[in-house]
Amino acid sequence: MSHDIYPVLLKDTYINQEQYKELYQRSLEEPEGFWKEQAKKYITWFEPSEKVLQGGFDLLDVVWYAGGKLNASYNCLDRHLKTHADKIAIIWESDEGNSKKITYHDLHREVCQFANVLKKYGVKKGDRVCIYLPMIPEAVVAMLACARIGAIHSVVFGGFSAESLHTRINDADCRLVITANEGMRGGKKIPLKANVDTALVSCPQVQHVIVVKRTDNKIDWQKRDIWYHEAMQIVDADCEPEILDANDPLFILYTSGSTGKPKGILHGTGGYLVFAAMTHQLVFDYHPQDIYWCSADIGWITGHTYVVYGPLLNGATTVIFEGTPNFPSPSRFWEVIDKHQVSIFYTAPTALRALRQEGDDWVKKTKRTSLRVLGTVGEPINPEAWEWYYHVVGEDRCAIVDTWWQTETGGIMITPLPGATPLKPGSASWPFFGVEPKVVDDKGKEVADGQMGKLVITKPWPGMMQTIYNNRERFVETYFKEFPGMYLTGDQAYRDKEGYFWISGRSDDVIKVSGHRIGTEEVESALLCHPAVAESAVVGVPDHVKGQSIYAFVTLKTGYDNSDTLKKELIDTVRKEIGAIAIPQTIVFAKGLPKTRSGKIMRRILRQIANQEVDNLGDLSTLSDPQVVDDLIEQVKKLS
Ligand code: WTA
């Protein structure tokens, strides 16, 4: 396979190509020494750790920085006050286009005050706190205030429905919820507080809801509700950070898996923070004068590591954007970049594909001269979108970093480094320091270069998850059972002869819609909540803007007929059960689904039918009723 290679553009970056090779080698050969140095360089410890890395993947007893003592909010705030208290920590750009700047000094004060509010309402070290907020500075305040007192935050994306919120609050047994009366996105109001009220109907353990006033609209008020601004007035601004162990949990973040309910991915403190700070600095070549903007929502891992923790640990100015890429016009991203002189910009391929479709003029009417590094995350970027980002947005003078990682990995794992990696459009390129990825076959044996296989990670790295909250068994089963001694990513990939990794997508039943991670089984369960649905099967199909879209096959119970009204009801059911991000693009009503004689649905066949790749469906003789296949092919043809 031959690919265009773009030479390294940037000079005077932290790492050049020789340095990358040398340091990467060292990070694998001498991990303890390497990670000890990074811990010292990036984090201020109250007490250093006695042992950098304990255990390994074979016994699944990995512990990073045992005995080390630190506090995340101290590292993000207090330690910067001596040298740059007046530096801007957060530039907030609202949906309506207003902005607000908050210095490190002010952010520190607000976090201390809010930590005192949490304490006042009974939150203690180890308690779980649910954060269901829009992209407003209070979201960062809430996260850091939890971290300050050793409470574990569980941020739930504001686009999730009341039902999803309910499941997450219950699973983590959260004690307190922080929300806003309403959110604003793309000019529309989102009823966050109303969703919390619905979610809490059967969550008696939640005794307090703290509400930020984002809009002027009135909302229903319960006895347990407290206004954020009122609570902040009656507490003082002194709050010593709790001294935490490196392995005390920092947060839970729910993400979708192949099967079952979303998993509460649990991250610790020490290892996660070292990895967040180091990757943020080196992958984006972050320097103190940069203005850094990651457009992800804090409801996702990208928002945790690269809107909040990474940049604040490094004392950066981080832009928090409440809006959407195309509101009020498809120039919004580029206008915000000019307005705040953003030099590093990190976004999702799906946004780039959507904006590219609107035409280059929306970009070209802006200047973008401040830009130096451009990043992408969340899904594979197709070379056409990459080239557009490089030539049109970056005008051939910016480094592009296509960063591969996961909620579970905590931080970036495979990525180019500006100034070090010649770029191949569409490839996440080389592993980050300390990360050893391999591509293996179904037996766990490494395959030859160029051959597609399963992507695994063979060595522990500091950012890795600790476990699945309250479900160690599922943690072991999902990630370590198929190939003992290796972490199974769930992705398919190949490595080329020059060591570049090419990630093609998931090898399991997780789909990525606009970069959002959705489990097919979750959508199937949601559809089953409608009384008409007997069975459903959901698969992902390629979508030229969203990456993938959701395709649902549904069989109805006797007595129900398919109709457009029913289709609409099914869509509403998914919106209610999960949220708008999980709505199927296509629903096919089927007489039956292809199943084996033992009753297992043959998703491979459904995937091929949905993609209209039906020339080679393989052996259908094992199906209990092969006739259903012809019927489905017919239905799908009619819809296209
Ligand atoms: C996919 C997002 C290709 C992948 C940080 C992974 C990517 C899943 C890339 C994790 C990339 C993420 N190239 N695929 N650069 N980045 N992915 O947990 O399938 O929301 O397993 O974390 O996104 O999604 P998650």
Residues whose N, C-alpha, C, O or C-beta is under 5 A from the ligand:
A	BS01	WTA	T376 V377 G378 E379 P380 I381 D402 T403 W404 W405 Q406 T407 A428 T489 D491 I503 G505 R506 G515 R517
